[in-house]
Amino acid sequence: MQTAENLMTPLLTSDEHQEKLSESHVTSYAFEKTPVYAGRRDYIADDSRKCLRVLRSTLWTNFQFIVYCTVVAAVQGCIQSVLIFLPARGRELRAGPNAAALLLTLFGVCDMAGRFIFGFVFDLRAVRQRGRSYVYLAVAASFGATAALMAAAGDYATLATCTCVVAVMEAGAHSQRATSVTEMVKPSQMATGVGLVIFAQGVGNFYGPIVGG
């Protein structure tokens, strides 16, 4: 029910209506010019420029770096496949549920030990002088070869032994992937280079479970 005050309020004339619209436009324009809104707009524009900078980067024509990213993606996909494969392979070799799960425990323990080992190896002066990227490629290739041999294990003990070896090699390939980026990119491209390497790792995380499953 309308109050007496509302009934007494006259209807706006056409001129008054236009005046109200003008005030609304002025208020909206003033809001867009406030520091908070302008700062947000500049932030979005800065993000757009960063995305374009990545797309225009010369790293896309750096053949050595692209090959390196491809190896990182392949290694990461292989890791996911191995972790999915292990318990099922243990069951195929007539191991019990606990023994099959133990394979993942062995993998995790050896992986942790391998990270310490390869963290020390990749920091050696001789390795740094000769190139960490070549050592990384050798470690990654060794991981792939030993992972392929796991399918040939004919008994549980052999599979468990292969699991430990594979986990150690995987630790080097997994933990040191960003260490070698400094040898392939310029200092000004480090942020973009490491980001693309992590992106390649994400690609491996995506397709690995699909292939392994």
C-alpha positions in Angstrom: 0.0 0.0 0.0 1.5 3.4 -1.0 2.2 5.9 1.7 1.0 9.5 1.7 4.5 10.7 1.0 4.7 8.6 -2.2 1.3 9.8 -3.3 2.4 13.4 -2.8 5.6 12.9 -4.9 5.1 14.4 -8.3 6.0 12.4 -11.4 9.3 13.4 -13.1 9.0 15.6 -16.2 10.9 14.8 -19.3 13.5 17.4 -18.5 14.0 16.1 -15.0 14.3 12.5 -16.4 17.1 13.6 -18.7 18.8 15.4 -15.9 18.7 12.2 -13.8 20.2 10.2 -16.7 23.0 12.7 -17.1 23.8 12.5 -13.4 23.9 8.7 -13.7 26.4 8.8 -16.6 28.6 11.3 -14.8 28.6 9.0 -11.7 29.5 6.0 -13.8 32.3 7.8 -15.6 33.7 9.1 -12.3 33.7 5.5 -11.0 35.7 4.2 -14.0 38.3 6.9 -13.3 38.7 6.0 -9.6 42.2 4.6 -8.8 40.8 1.2 -7.8 39.0 0.6 -11.1 41.8 2.1 -13.2 44.3 -0.1 -11.4 42.3 -3.2 -12.1 42.1 -2.3 -15.7 45.8 -1.8 -15.9 46.3 -5.1 -14.2 44.2 -6.9 -16.8 46.1 -5.2 -19.6 49.4 -6.2 -18.1 48.3 -9.8 -18.0 47.3 -9.6 -21.6 50.7 -8.2 -22.5 52.5 -11.0 -20.6 50.5 -13.7 -22.5 51.4 -12.1 -25.8 55.0 -11.9 -24.7 55.0 -15.7 -24.2 53.5 -16.4 -27.6 56.0 -14.1 -29.3 59.0 -15.5 -27.4 61.9 -16.8 -29.4 61.9 -20.0 -27.2 59.4 -21.5 -29.7 62.2 -21.5 -32.3 64.8 -22.8 -29.8 65.1 -26.4 -31.1 67.2 -27.6 -28.2 64.7 -26.2 -25.7 61.7 -27.6 -27.5 63.3 -31.1 -27.6 64.0 -30.7 -23.8 60.4 -29.8 -23.1 59.3 -32.8 -25.2 61.5 -35.1 -23.1 60.1 -33.6 -19.9 56.6 -34.3 -21.1 57.5 -37.9 -22.1 59.2 -38.6 -18.7 56.3 -37.3 -16.7 53.8 -39.3 -18.7 56.0 -42.4 -18.2 56.0 -41.8 -14.4 52.2 -41.7 -14.3 52.0 -44.9 -16.4 54.5 -46.7 -14.1 52.6 -45.8 -11.0 49.4 -47.1 -12.5 51.1 -50.2 -13.8 52.9 -51.3 -10.6 50.1 -52.7 -8.4 48.3 -54.4 -11.3 51.6 -56.0 -12.4 52.2 -57.2 -8.9 48.8 -58.9 -8.8 49.5 -60.5 -12.2 52.5 -62.1 -10.5 50.2 -63.6 -7.9 51.3 -61.1 -5.2 48.7 -60.4 -2.4 47.1 -57.0 -2.0 49.6 -55.9 0.6 52.6 -57.0 -1.4 51.2 -55.2 -4.5 50.8 -52.0 -2.5 54.3 -52.4 -1.1 55.7 -51.8 -4.6 54.4 -48.2 -4.4 56.0 -47.8 -1.0 59.3 -49.0 -2.4 59.0 -46.6 -5.3 58.3 -43.7 -2.9 61.3 -44.4 -0.6 63.7 -44.9 -3.5 62.4 -41.8 -5.2 63.2 -39.7 -2.1 66.7 -41.2 -1.9 67.3 -40.6 -5.6 66.4 -36.9 -5.2 69.2 -36.4 -2.7 71.6 -38.4 -4.9 71.0 -36.5 -8.1 70.7 -33.2 -6.3 74.3 -33.7 -5.3 75.4 -35.1 -8.7 73.9 -32.2 -10.7 75.7 -29.7 -8.5 79.1 -31.2 -9.1 81.5 -28.8 -10.9 82.3 -31.4 -13.6 78.6 -31.8 -14.4 78.0 -28.1 -14.5 81.0 -27.5 -16.8 80.1 -30.3 -19.3 76.4 -29.4 -19.3 73.6 -30.5 -17.1 71.2 -30.9 -20.0 73.2 -33.8 -21.4 73.3 -35.5 -18.0 69.5 -35.0 -17.7 68.8 -36.6 -21.1 71.0 -39.6 -20.1 69.1 -40.0 -16.8 65.8 -39.6 -18.6 66.7 -42.2 -21.2 67.9 -44.6 -18.5 64.6 -44.2 -16.7 62.6 -45.0 -19.8 64.7 -48.1 -20.6 64.5 -49.5 -17.1 60.8 -48.8 -16.9 60.3 -50.8 -20.1 62.2 -53.7 -18.5 59.7 -53.8 -15.7 57.2 -55.6 -18.0 59.7 -58.4 -18.5 60.0 -59.2 -14.8 58.9 -62.8 -14.3 58.5 -62.9 -10.5 57.7 -60.5 -7.7 61.3 -60.2 -6.4 62.6 -59.1 -9.8 59.7 -56.6 -10.2 60.5 -55.2 -6.7 64.2 -54.8 -7.6 63.3 -53.1 -10.9 61.0 -50.8 -9.1 63.8 -49.6 -6.8 66.1 -48.9 -9.8 63.4 -47.2 -11.8 62.4 -45.0 -8.8 66.0 -43.8 -8.4 66.3 -42.9 -12.1 62.9 -41.3 -12.0 63.9 -39.1 -9.1 66.8 -37.6 -11.1 64.6 -37.0 -14.2 61.7 -35.6 -12.1 63.6 -33.4 -9.6 66.2 -31.9 -11.9 64.1 -30.9 -14.9 64.3 -27.2 -14.2 68.0 -27.2 -13.3 69.1 -27.4 -16.9 67.0 -24.6 -18.2 69.7 -22.0 -17.5 71.9 -23.6 -20.2 69.4 -23.3 -22.9 67.8 -19.9 -22.4 68.9 -16.3 -21.9 68.7 -14.9 -18.3 65.9 -12.6 -19.4 63.9 -15.7 -20.6 64.3 -17.8 -17.4 60.8 -17.1 -16.1 59.2 -18.1 -19.4 61.5 -21.0 -19.9 60.8 -22.6 -16.5 57.1 -21.9 -17.0 57.1 -23.8 -20.3 59.0 -26.7 -18.7 56.3 -26.9 -16.0 53.7 -26.7 -18.7 55.3 -29.7 -20.5 55.2 -31.5 -17.1 51.5 -30.8 -17.0 51.0 -32.3 -20.4 52.7 -35.4 -19.2 50.4 -35.5 -16.1 47.4 -35.3 -18.5 48.2 -38.0 -21.0 50.1 -40.4 -18.6 47.1 -41.7 -16.8 45.2 -42.1 -20.1 47.9 -44.2 -21.6 48.7 -46.1 -18.4 45.1 -46.8 -17.6 
